[in-house]
Amino acid sequence: MTEIDVHKHLAESQQIAIVWSIQDVKEVRPDLTDAQAWEVLQLVERSHDANFGVSWETLDAAAHSLFGDTAKKNQRR
């Protein structure tokens, strides 16, 4: 497998990318498993609206939509 320098490729294409990970999802929803956090990211990607972008609130709303609410929620502000 060839390693790709993502930052170099984006710069050459004059593009940017903002990356969110399952660890970010777990910052707002520490009760989720890695697999559930990945589901959240996939939902956020499918429903992305460039007018609003992705934020901590977006991740939390997607997690709530998929898995309901939790008393353990850690609000990141």
C-alpha positions in Angstrom: 0.0 0.0 0.0 1.4 3.4 -1.0 1.3 6.1 1.6 -0.3 9.4 0.3 0.6 12.8 1.6 -2.9 14.2 1.9 -1.8 17.7 2.8 0.6 17.8 -0.2 -2.0 16.5 -2.6 -4.6 19.1 -1.4 -2.1 21.9 -1.7 -1.2 20.9 -5.2 -4.9 21.0 -6.0 -5.5 24.2 -4.2 -8.0 22.6 -1.9 -8.6 22.3 1.8 -10.2 19.6 3.9 -11.4 19.7 7.5 -11.1 16.3 9.1 -13.4 15.0 11.9 -12.7 11.6 13.5 -14.5 9.2 15.7 -12.5 10.7 18.6 -14.2 14.0 17.9 -17.6 12.3 18.0 -16.7 10.7 21.3 -15.8 14.1 22.8 -19.5 15.0 22.6 -20.8 11.4 23.1 -18.3 9.4 25.1 -21.0 6.7 25.6 -20.7 5.6 21.9 -18.6 2.8 20.6 -16.1 3.3 17.9 -18.5 1.7 15.4 -21.3 4.0 16.5 -19.1 7.0 16.3 -18.2 6.0 12.7 -21.9 5.7 11.9 -22.3 9.3 13.2 -19.6 10.5 10.9 -21.1 8.7 7.9 -24.5 10.3 8.6 -22.9 13.8 8.9 -21.2 13.3 5.6 -24.3 12.1 3.8 -26.4 15.0 5.2 -23.7 17.7 4.9 -25.0 21.2 4.1 -22.3 23.6 3.1 -24.3 26.5 4.4 -23.9 25.2 7.9 -20.8 23.0 7.9 -19.9 20.6 10.6 -19.6 21.6 14.2 -19.7 20.0 17.6 -23.5 20.6 17.6 -23.8 18.8 14.2 -22.0 15.7 15.6 -24.2 15.8 18.7 -27.4 16.1 16.7 -26.4 13.2 14.4 -25.6 11.0 17.4 -28.9 11.9 19.0 -30.7 11.1 15.8 -29.1 7.7 15.6 -28.7 6.7 19.2 -30.9 8.9 21.3 -29.7 11.0 24.2 -27.6 10.1 27.1 -27.1 11.5 30.6 -23.3 11.1 30.2 -23.1 13.7 27.5 -20.0 15.9 27.7 -20.8 19.3 26.2 -17.7 20.7 24.5 -17.8 24.5 24.4 
